């Protein structure tokens, strides 16, 4: 539990939790207390809202994640998919739940879209219009769920990147090399190793592992064209956020150098998930600059396009897409 995702529009960090008093023990296994599984949004002003929740139940085989944990959620601007553990295939407690309710009311049990597959899911993601999950327990890896972003039951869950243990978190990237804008590079972590996979034009290929104890991770391509990884170390109090760089090309064996410490949690606190911070909650303009010379005024922009051969002067501090 405790994983984060960034909404498709970049405006919200999405998190999950439990609707009960802080300090309550046995939150996950306490089936008789009807503790709801809550979806939370955090905007760039650090305002927290709870657009919906999945109702738990004291009745075995009903409610959301009965006697089990909700792990993560993803919001694409309209739809929400949540991941968690599943004890019994074909019941309402199945691992991936769907809802499009963001009205601040209960979604009931939601729609268990993988209800025929008995999947324990940890992370849940959408990349380039495709829904993915990572395995929540035992052998697994990274999987696609159905085709596109499904909202109905009995979707097929297909392994694309196999790992012999639980995958806590993963990050999918497109490096611009192949696969028509879809993901062509995956990093995944099982808590003791980071696994690398690349798309070879027809299937996913393993590209080695690095012995790094990561519970959560995210990544981005740097100006040199290699990948910077940001990880949350082991799932214990006082853990850290570290930065590594994979010096290898996309299709070569992972090669991490030494780490840089970004932050360390205080005593009795633990970092869990990690994602990029959300951007402005209001729309930000785009700027297309084509005159031969001139100045771009200070401000916030969704993107800035400067025509080839054009010289532009920055008139002050420029923020592009919240970065």
C-alpha positions in Angstrom: 0.0 0.0 0.0 0.9 3.6 -0.2 1.7 3.8 -3.9 1.2 7.1 -5.8 0.2 7.8 -9.4 -0.1 11.1 -11.4 -3.4 11.7 -13.1 -3.4 11.8 -16.9 -3.8 15.6 -17.0 -0.9 16.0 -14.5 -3.1 17.9 -12.1 -3.5 15.4 -9.3 -1.4 12.9 -7.3 -3.7 9.9 -6.7 -3.4 7.9 -3.5 -5.5 5.4 -1.6 -6.2 4.8 2.1 -8.7 3.6 4.7 -11.6 5.5 6.1 -11.0 5.2 9.8 -9.4 6.9 12.8 -5.6 7.3 12.7 -4.0 4.6 14.9 -6.7 2.0 14.3 -5.1 -1.4 14.3 -5.9 -4.3 12.0 -7.3 -2.0 9.3 -6.8 -4.4 6.5 -7.9 -7.7 8.1 -10.7 -6.3 10.2 -13.6 -7.5 8.1 -16.3 -6.8 10.7 -15.7 -3.0 10.8 -16.7 -2.2 7.2 -13.7 0.1 6.7 -14.1 1.7 3.3 -11.2 1.9 0.8 -10.8 5.6 -0.1 -9.4 7.3 -3.2 -7.7 10.6 -2.6 -6.6 13.4 -4.9 -3.9 16.0 -4.1 -3.4 19.1 -6.2 -0.4 21.3 -6.5 -1.7 23.5 -3.7 -1.6 20.4 -1.5 -5.4 20.4 -1.2 -6.7 16.8 -0.5 -10.1 15.7 -1.7 -11.7 12.3 -1.6 -13.8 12.0 -4.8 -15.0 8.4 -4.1 -14.5 5.3 -2.1 -15.1 1.6 -2.4 -17.4 0.1 0.2 -16.0 -2.7 2.3 -18.3 -5.4 3.9 -18.4 -7.6 6.9 -19.7 -10.4 4.6 -17.1 -12.7 3.1 -16.9 -12.5 -0.7 -18.5 -9.1 -0.9 -17.5 -5.5 -0.8 -14.2 -4.1 -2.0 -11.0 -5.9 -1.0 -12.6 -8.0 1.8 -10.0 -8.6 4.4 -7.4 -7.3 2.0 -5.6 -4.1 1.1 -6.2 -1.5 -1.6 -2.8 -0.6 -3.1 -3.1 2.1 -5.7 -5.4 4.0 -8.0 -5.2 5.8 -11.4 -7.3 8.6 -12.7 -7.5 9.5 -16.4 -9.7 12.6 -16.1 -12.9 10.6 -16.2 -12.3 7.1 -15.0 -10.7 5.6 -11.9 -9.1 2.1 -11.7 -7.9 0.8 -8.3 -5.7 -2.2 -7.5 -5.5 -4.5 -4.6 -5.4 -8.1 -3.4 -7.9 -10.7 -4.3 -8.6 -13.9 -2.5 -11.4 -15.4 -4.6 -11.9 -15.2 -8.4 -15.3 -14.3 -9.7 -16.4 -12.2 -6.6 -16.8 -8.6 -5.9 -13.5 -8.5 -4.1 -11.5 -9.0 -7.3 -8.2 -7.1 -7.7 -8.8 -4.3 -10.2 -11.9 -2.2 -9.5 -13.3 0.4 -11.9 -15.5 3.5 -11.3 -16.2 6.8 -13.0 -17.8 8.3 -9.9 -16.0 11.4 -8.7 -18.9 13.1 -6.9 -17.7 12.6 -3.4 -20.0 9.6 -2.8 -19.5 5.8 -2.5 -18.8 3.7 -5.6 -20.0 0.6 -3.8 -17.8 -2.3 -4.8 -17.2 -0.7 -8.2 -16.8 -3.0 -11.2 -14.3 -5.8 -10.7 -13.0 -5.8 -14.3 -10.6 -8.8 -13.9 -13.2 -10.8 -12.0 -12.4 -14.1 -13.8 -8.6 -13.9 -13.2 -8.0 -13.9 -9.5 -5.3 -11.3 -9.8 -3.4 -9.8 -6.8 -2.4 -6.3 -8.1 0.0 -3.8 -6.6 0.4 -0.9 -9.0 -2.1 0.3 -11.6 -1.2 2.6 -14.6 -2.4 3.8 -17.9 0.2 4.6 -20.6 -0.7 5.7 -24.1 -4.3 4.5 -23.7 -3.5 1.0 -22.3 -4.3 -0.2 -18.7 -1.4 -2.0 -16.9 -1.0 -3.5 -13.5 1.9 -5.1 -11.5 1.5 -8.3 -9.5 0.6 -8.0 -5.8 1.9 -11.3 -4.5 4.0 -14.2 -5.6 5.4 -14.6 -9.1 4.3 -12.1 -11.6 5.6 -8.9 -13.2 3.9 -6.3 -15.4 0.6 -7.1 -17.1 -1.9 -5.5 -19.5 -5.5 -5.6 -18.6 -7.8 -6.0 -21.5 -7.4 -3.8 -24.6 -7.1 -0.1 -24.0 -8.8 1.2 -20.9 -11.6 -1.4 -20.1 -14.5 -0.6 -17.9 -16.4 -3.9 -17.9 -15.9 -7.3 -16.3 -13.9 -10.4 -17.3 -11.0 -8.7 -18.9 -8.0 -10.8 -19.9 -4.9 -10.2 -17.9 -1.7 -10.8 -20.0 1.9 -10.9 -18.7 4.3 -8.8 -20.7 7.3 -8.6 -18.4 7.9 -11.6 -16.1 9.5 -11.3 -12.6 9.8 -14.3 -10.3 8.5 -12.3 -7.2 6.1 -9.6 -6.2 6.5 -6.4 -8.2 5.7 -3.4 -5.9 5.9 -0.6 -8.5 6.9 0.0 -12.1 7.4 2.9 -14.5 6.6 2.7 -18.2 8.4 5.0 -20.7 8.5 5.8 -24.4 11.9 6.8 -25.5 10.9 7.6 -29.1 12.7 4.6 -30.6 9.9 2.2 -31.4 6.3 0.9 -30.7 4.3 3.8 -32.2 4.2 6.0 -29.0 3.4 3.1 -26.7 5.7 2.1 -23.9 9.0 0.7 -25.1 10.9 0.7 -21.8 9.9 -0.7 -18.3 11.6 -0.5 -15.0 10.1 -2.6 -12.2 11.0 -3.3 -8.6 10.4 -6.3 -6.3 11.9 -4.6 -3.2 15.4 -6.0 -3.6 16.1 -5.6 -7.3 15.3 -3.2 -10.2 14.4 -5.0 -13.4 14.7 -3.5 -16.9 12.7 -4.6 -20.0 12.6 -3.1 -23.5 10.3 -3.7 -26.5 12.3 -5.2 -29.4 9.7 -4.5 -32.0 7.5 -7.5 -31.4 7.8 -8.5 -27.8 9.3 -7.5 -24.4 12.9 -8.5 -23.6 14.6 -8.6 -20.2 17.7 -6.3 -19.9 19.1 -7.3 -16.6 18.7 -6.4 -13.0 20.3 -4.1 -10.5 20.6 -5.0 -6.8 18.8 -1.9 -5.4 16.3 -2.2 -2.6 13.5 -0.1 -4.0 9.8 -0.1 -2.9 8.6 2.7 -5.2 10.2 4.2 -8.3 9.6 6.7 -11.1 11.8 7.8 -14.0 12.4 10.4 -16.7 14.7 10.8 -19.7 17.5 13.3 -19.1 19.1 15.7 -21.6 21.8 13.1 -22.4 19.2 10.6 -23.5 19.7 8.2 -20.6 17.2 7.5 -17.9 17.2 8.9 -14.4 15.5 6.7 -11.8 14.1 8.0 -8.5 13.5 5.4 -5.9 12.0 5.0 -2.5 14.3 2.7 -0.5 13.1 -0.2 1.7 9.6 0.1 3.3 10.8 1.1 6.8 10.9 4.2 9.0 13.7 6.7 8.2 14.1 5.5 4.6 15.3 7.6 1.7 14.6 8.8 -1.8 17.6 8.2 -4.1 18.5 9.1 -7.7 20.3 6.7 -10.0 21.1 7.0 -13.7 20.9 4.1 -16.1 23.9 4.7 -18.3 23.0 2.0 -20.7 21.0 2.4 -23.9 17.3 1.4 -23.9 18.1 -2.1 -25.3 21.2 -2.8 -23.2 21.7 -4.3 -19.8 20.8 -1.9 -17.0 23.9 -0.1 -15.6 23.4 2.0 -12.5 26.2 4.0 -11.0 26.3 5.5 -7.5 23.2 7.1 -6.0 22.5 10.6 -4.9 20.3 11.1 -1.8 17.4 13.4 -2.5 15.6 13.2 0.9 15.5 11.1 4.0 12.4 10.5 6.1 12.3 11.7 9.7 12.3 9.2 12.6 9.0 7.2 12.7 8.1 8.3 9.2 8.3 6.3 6.0 8.3 7.3 2.3 6.1 4.9 0.3 5.2 6.0 -3.2 7.0 8.4 -5.5 5.7 10.3 -8.6 6.2 13.8 -10.1 4.4 16.6 -8.4 1.1 17.8 -9.9 1.0 21.0 -12.0 -1.4 23.9 -11.9 -5.1 23.1 -11.3 -6.2 25.6 -13.9 -5.5 25.4 -17.6 -2.2 26.9 -18.7 -1.6 28.4 -22.1 0.5 27.2 -25.0 2.8 29.6 -26.9 3.8 29.3 -30.5 6.6 31.7 -31.3 7.3 32.4 -35.0 8.6 35.9 -35.5 12.3 36.2 -36.4 13.2 37.9 -33.1 11.4 39.0 -30.0 10.7 38.2 -26.4 8.6 35.6 -24.7 7.0 37.1 -21.6 7.5 35.6 -18.2 4.7 33.3 -17.1 3.3 29.7 -17.1 2.9 27.8 -20.4 1.6 24.4 -21.3 4.3 24.2 -23.9 6.4 26.6 -26.0 7.1 26.0 -29.7 9.8 28.0 -31.4 10.1 27.7 -35.2 13.3 26.6 -36.7 15.8 29.4 -37.2 14.0 31.7 -34.8 15.8 33.5 -31.9 13.7 34.2 -28.9 14.6 36.1 -25.7 13.1 35.1 -22.3 11.5 38.0 -20.6 11.7 36.6 -17.1 11.0 33.3 -15.3 9.3 30.8 -17.6 7.4 27.7 -16.3 6.6 25.1 -18.9 4.0 22.4 -18.0 4.7 23.0 -14.3 8.4 22.1 -14.6 
